[in-house]
Amino acid sequence: MSIGSRHDVPSASCVRRAALEQQPYIARAGDPAEGRDLWFVTVTIGGAALALRGVREALERLSVERAFVVSIRYDRNRAQVRYWDECDDAAEATRQALSLWGDDEVFAELPGWRVSGLEVVDLTTAQQQWNADDHPRVYALGEIVPFDD
């Protein structure tokens, strides 16, 4: 997918689409995503161990290409990429996640790394997980931190 081309940007999520187009998201009357549910998506990608510095540099490039990323945690052989998406249901959010992170752009950024896990939860569940300390909180949008931080 070419980020610079408006025609190649997935149309299912207005928030994600606006980020890919590098434009602010402003809800408009008649917007197809209006009234959709908000889902918190965590995609785990992994593969052969790489130098830690190289992993971070690749993830920084990836976060620029995928401007909608909320946060990334990583180590030498895996990364968890987290973001919000608007979809009609969890199945649609799952399909979009797999299509985004299973493509050749991710493969090119992190050689040999593929999707190894996926979690899609609604807003209420995400908040419950954070309140119960079941999942790491996001302290700064766009953060890229090692797993042990």
Backbone as numpy.savetxt, mean C-alpha at the origin, in Angstrom:
# Nx Ny Nz CAx CAy CAz Cx Cy Cz
2.50 -0.83 -15.01 1.66 0.35 -15.01 2.54 1.57 -15.01
2.27 2.47 -15.86 3.00 3.73 -15.94 2.31 4.76 -15.07
3.01 5.24 -14.06 2.41 6.17 -13.12 2.07 7.50 -13.80
2.83 7.91 -14.79 2.63 9.19 -15.41 1.41 9.26 -16.33
0.88 8.14 -16.73 -0.23 8.13 -17.67 -1.55 7.98 -16.94
-2.45 8.92 -17.15 -3.77 8.89 -16.49 -4.56 7.66 -16.94
-4.32 7.17 -18.14 -5.09 6.06 -18.65 -4.69 4.73 -18.02
-3.49 4.64 -17.48 -3.02 3.40 -16.89 -3.33 3.30 -15.41
-3.85 4.36 -14.80 -4.12 4.38 -13.36 -5.40 3.63 -13.08
-5.37 2.68 -12.12 -6.60 1.97 -11.78 -7.68 2.95 -11.36
-8.92 2.73 -11.79 -9.98 3.68 -11.52 -10.82 3.32 -10.31
-10.59 2.19 -9.67 -11.47 1.71 -8.61 -11.41 2.54 -7.33
-10.29 3.15 -7.03 -10.18 3.89 -5.78 -9.81 5.33 -6.05
-10.68 6.25 -5.67 -10.43 7.66 -5.94 -9.29 8.20 -5.11
-9.15 7.77 -3.86 -8.05 8.23 -3.03 -6.73 7.73 -3.61
-6.68 6.46 -3.94 -5.47 5.87 -4.51 -5.18 6.48 -5.88
-6.22 6.67 -6.69 -6.05 7.25 -8.01 -5.49 8.66 -7.90
-6.02 9.46 -6.98 -5.54 10.83 -6.80 -4.07 10.83 -6.42
-3.68 9.88 -5.55 -2.27 9.80 -5.14 -1.39 9.40 -6.32
-1.84 8.45 -7.11 -1.07 8.03 -8.27 -0.93 9.15 -9.29
-1.99 9.96 -9.41 -1.94 11.09 -10.33 -1.25 12.29 -9.71
-0.82 12.14 -8.46 -0.14 13.19 -7.71 -0.97 14.46 -7.65
-2.26 14.27 -7.35 -3.19 15.38 -7.17 -3.88 15.19 -5.84
-4.28 16.29 -5.19 -5.03 16.14 -3.94 -6.39 15.51 -4.21
-6.85 14.69 -3.28 -8.16 14.07 -3.42 -9.20 15.02 -2.85
-10.17 15.39 -3.66 -11.28 16.23 -3.24 -12.54 15.50 -3.66
-13.37 15.13 -2.69 -14.60 14.40 -3.02 -15.49 15.30 -3.87
-16.04 14.73 -4.93 -16.90 15.47 -5.82 -18.25 14.77 -5.89
-19.29 15.54 -6.09 -20.62 14.95 -6.27 -20.56 14.05 -7.49
-21.12 12.88 -7.38 -21.12 11.95 -8.49 -19.84 11.15 -8.62
-18.91 11.31 -7.67 -17.67 10.56 -7.69 -18.01 9.08 -7.49
-17.50 8.17 -8.34 -17.87 6.76 -8.22 -17.48 6.12 -6.89
-16.51 6.68 -6.19 -16.09 6.09 -4.91 -16.91 6.63 -3.75
-17.78 7.62 -4.01 -18.58 8.20 -2.94 -19.40 7.12 -2.27
-19.37 7.05 -0.96 -20.13 6.07 -0.22 -19.44 4.72 -0.10
-18.24 4.57 -0.63 -17.53 3.30 -0.51 -16.92 3.18 0.88
-16.63 1.94 1.27 -16.01 1.68 2.56 -14.51 1.93 2.49
-13.93 2.26 3.64 -12.51 2.48 3.74 -11.87 1.24 4.33
-10.81 0.74 3.68 -10.13 -0.50 4.09 -8.67 -0.21 4.35
-8.13 -0.80 5.43 -6.70 -0.68 5.72 -6.05 -1.96 5.22
-5.11 -1.80 4.29 -4.50 -2.93 3.61 -3.04 -3.06 4.04
-2.64 -4.27 4.41 -1.24 -4.58 4.70 -0.81 -5.69 3.75
0.16 -5.37 2.91 0.69 -6.35 1.97 2.11 -6.69 2.42
2.38 -7.97 2.59 3.73 -8.43 2.92 4.35 -8.98 1.65
5.52 -8.44 1.31 6.27 -8.92 0.16 7.60 -9.43 0.68
8.13 -10.45 0.04 9.39 -10.99 0.52 10.05 -11.89 -0.49
11.27 -12.27 -0.13 12.06 -13.13 -1.00 13.46 -13.26 -0.46
14.40 -13.41 -1.35 15.80 -13.58 -0.97 16.30 -12.37 -0.18
17.16 -12.63 0.79 17.71 -11.55 1.61 18.59 -10.64 0.77
18.44 -9.35 1.01 19.22 -8.33 0.34 19.93 -7.50 1.40
20.89 -6.71 0.99 21.56 -5.80 1.92 20.51 -4.83 2.47
20.54 -4.60 3.78 19.53 -3.77 4.43 19.45 -2.38 3.80
20.60 -1.79 3.52 20.59 -0.45 2.91 19.93 -0.49 1.53
20.21 -1.53 0.77 19.60 -1.69 -0.55 18.09 -1.86 -0.46
17.62 -2.59 0.55 16.19 -2.78 0.75 15.54 -1.42 1.02
16.13 -0.66 1.94 15.55 0.64 2.27 15.51 1.55 1.05
16.59 1.61 0.29 16.63 2.46 -0.91 15.55 2.03 -1.91
15.38 0.73 -2.09 14.36 0.23 -3.01 12.96 0.60 -2.51
12.74 0.49 -1.19 11.44 0.83 -0.63 11.16 2.32 -0.71
12.19 3.14 -0.59 12.01 4.58 -0.77 11.57 4.88 -2.19
12.20 4.23 -3.17 11.79 4.42 -4.57 10.36 3.93 -4.77
10.04 2.79 -4.17 8.71 2.22 -4.29 7.66 3.16 -3.69
7.97 3.80 -2.56 6.99 4.69 -1.93 6.76 5.95 -2.77
7.74 6.34 -3.56 7.55 7.46 -4.48 6.64 7.01 -5.62
6.86 5.81 -6.15 6.03 5.29 -7.23 4.60 5.02 -6.76
4.46 4.58 -5.52 3.15 4.28 -4.94 2.88 5.34 -3.87
2.57 6.55 -4.32 2.49 7.71 -3.43 1.41 7.60 -2.36
0.52 6.64 -2.46 -0.55 6.47 -1.49 -0.14 5.64 -0.27
1.10 5.14 -0.24 1.57 4.29 0.87 1.55 5.07 2.18
1.00 4.46 3.22 0.95 5.08 4.55 2.25 4.82 5.30
2.70 3.56 5.29 3.94 3.22 5.99 4.50 1.91 5.46
5.80 1.73 5.70 6.48 0.49 5.31 7.39 0.07 6.46
7.32 -1.21 6.81 8.26 -1.82 7.75 9.03 -2.86 6.95
10.31 -3.06 7.32 11.12 -3.94 6.48 12.26 -4.59 7.27
12.81 -5.65 6.69 14.10 -6.22 7.09 14.76 -6.72 5.82
15.76 -7.58 5.93 16.55 -7.99 4.76 15.78 -8.83 3.74
14.73 -9.53 4.19 14.06 -10.43 3.26 12.54 -10.25 3.16
12.01 -9.17 3.74 10.57 -8.92 3.63 10.25 -7.47 3.98
9.07 -7.07 3.55 8.57 -5.73 3.87 7.06 -5.81 4.01
6.52 -4.98 4.88 5.08 -4.82 5.00 4.73 -3.42 4.56
3.90 -3.34 3.55 3.47 -2.06 2.99 2.02 -1.85 3.40
1.74 -0.69 3.99 0.39 -0.43 4.51 -0.19 0.83 3.87
-1.47 0.77 3.55 -2.15 1.90 2.94 -3.66 1.76 3.10
-4.39 2.87 2.90 -5.84 2.89 2.91 -6.34 2.78 1.48
-7.48 2.12 1.32 -8.11 2.05 0.00 -9.62 2.15 0.17
-10.29 2.72 -0.81 -11.75 2.80 -0.83 -12.26 1.79 -1.84
-13.13 0.89 -1.37 -13.70 -0.14 -2.24 -15.09 -0.48 -1.74
-15.84 -1.17 -2.58 -17.17 -1.61 -2.18 -17.11 -2.69 -1.09
-16.09 -3.55 -1.15 -15.99 -4.63 -0.18 -14.55 -5.11 -0.06
-14.30 -6.01 0.89 -12.95 -6.52 1.15 -12.42 -7.32 -0.05
-13.30 -8.00 -0.76 -12.87 -8.78 -1.92 -12.28 -7.86 -2.99
-12.90 -6.72 -3.22 -12.38 -5.78 -4.21 -11.04 -5.21 -3.76
-10.92 -4.87 -2.47 -9.65 -4.35 -1.93 -8.55 -5.40 -2.06
-8.89 -6.66 -1.84 -7.93 -7.76 -1.97 -7.47 -7.91 -3.42
-8.40 -7.90 -4.35 -8.04 -8.01 -5.78 -7.12 -6.86 -6.19
-7.45 -5.65 -5.76 -6.62 -4.49 -6.11 -5.23 -4.62 -5.51
-5.16 -5.06 -4.27 -3.85 -5.20 -3.61 -2.98 -6.21 -4.36
-3.56 -7.34 -4.70 -2.79 -8.37 -5.40 -2.35 -7.90 -6.78
-3.19 -7.12 -7.45 -2.80 -6.64 -8.78 -1.72 -5.57 -8.66
-1.79 -4.73 -7.65 -0.77 -3.69 -7.47 0.58 -4.25 -7.08
0.59 -5.16 -6.11 1.86 -5.61 -5.54 2.39 -6.87 -6.19
1.64 -7.47 -7.08 2.13 -8.65 -7.77 2.64 -8.33 -9.16
2.79 -7.06 -9.46 3.18 -6.70 -10.82 4.70 -6.58 -10.98
5.12 -6.36 -12.20 6.54 -6.32 -12.52 7.27 -5.12 -11.94
6.56 -4.02 -11.64 7.23 -2.86 -11.04 7.79 -3.20 -9.67
7.01 -3.90 -8.86 7.49 -4.29 -7.54 8.64 -5.27 -7.70
8.47 -6.21 -8.62 9.51 -7.21 -8.88 10.82 -6.52 -9.28
10.72 -5.49 -10.09 11.92 -4.76 -10.54 12.57 -3.98 -9.40
11.76 -3.44 -8.50 12.30 -2.66 -7.38 12.98 -3.56 -6.34
12.39 -4.71 -6.07 12.91 -5.65 -5.07 13.08 -7.00 -5.75
14.21 -7.23 -6.39 14.40 -8.42 -7.23 14.02 -9.73 -6.53
13.11 -10.43 -7.16 12.70 -11.73 -6.66 11.65 -11.69 -5.56
11.28 -10.52 -5.08 10.30 -10.43 -4.00 8.88 -10.47 -4.57
8.05 -11.25 -3.92 6.65 -11.40 -4.33 5.75 -11.28 -3.10
4.46 -11.17 -3.35 3.49 -11.11 -2.26 3.50 -12.41 -1.49
3.66 -12.31 -0.16 3.65 -13.50 0.69 2.56 -13.43 1.76
1.89 -12.29 1.87 0.82 -12.14 2.84 -0.02 -10.92 2.53
-1.28 -10.97 2.97 -2.19 -9.87 2.70 -3.24 -9.81 3.79
-3.46 -8.61 4.33 -4.53 -8.40 5.30 -5.32 -7.18 4.85
-6.64 -7.33 4.80 -7.54 -6.24 4.46 -8.58 -6.17 5.57
-8.62 -5.03 6.28 -9.60 -4.86 7.36 -10.31 -3.52 7.20
-11.52 -3.46 7.73 -12.27 -2.21 7.65 -11.75 -1.21 8.68
-12.22 0.01 8.61 -11.77 1.08 9.49 -11.95 0.73 10.96
-13.10 0.20 11.34 -13.37 -0.14 12.74 -12.40 -1.20 13.24
-12.17 -2.24 12.46 -11.25 -3.30 12.85 -9.83 -2.77 12.98
-9.40 -1.94 12.05 -8.06 -1.35 12.11 -7.89 -0.55 13.41
-8.89 0.26 13.75 -8.81 1.05 14.97 -8.78 0.15 16.21
-9.57 -0.92 16.21 -9.57 -1.86 17.33 -8.20 -2.53 17.47
-7.59 -2.92 16.36 -6.27 -3.54 16.41 -5.23 -2.58 16.98
-5.28 -1.32 16.56 -4.31 -0.34 17.07 -4.55 -0.07 18.55
-5.81 0.02 18.97 -6.12 0.28 20.38 -5.72 -0.89 21.27
-5.76 -2.11 20.73 -5.38 -3.29 21.50 -3.89 -3.62 21.34
-3.16 -2.78 20.63 -1.74 -3.00 20.35 -1.49 -4.32 19.63
-2.48 -4.79 18.86 -2.31 -6.02 18.07 -1.49 -5.78 16.81
-1.45 -4.55 16.35 -0.74 -4.19 15.12 0.01 -2.89 15.37
1.15 -2.72 14.74 1.92 -1.48 14.95 1.18 -0.26 14.43
1.27 0.81 15.19 0.66 2.07 14.79 1.52 2.76 13.75
0.91 3.66 13.02 1.62 4.52 12.08 1.82 5.85 12.79
3.08 6.27 12.94 3.36 7.51 13.65 3.58 8.69 12.72
3.97 8.43 11.49 4.15 9.49 10.51 3.81 8.94 9.13
2.97 9.64 8.41 2.63 9.19 7.07 3.89 9.08 6.22
3.98 8.00 5.50 5.13 7.78 4.63 6.34 7.21 5.33
6.17 6.81 6.61 7.32 6.30 7.36 7.83 4.99 6.75
9.14 4.83 6.77 9.80 3.60 6.33 10.76 3.24 7.45
10.39 2.20 8.22 11.17 1.85 9.41 11.47 0.35 9.45
12.61 -0.03 10.00 12.90 -1.46 10.17 11.88 -2.11 11.12
11.71 -3.42 11.01 10.78 -4.13 11.88 11.09 -3.97 13.35
12.33 -3.90 13.72 12.66 -3.85 15.14 12.56 -2.46 15.75
12.16 -1.45 15.01 11.96 -0.11 15.58 10.60 0.00 16.21
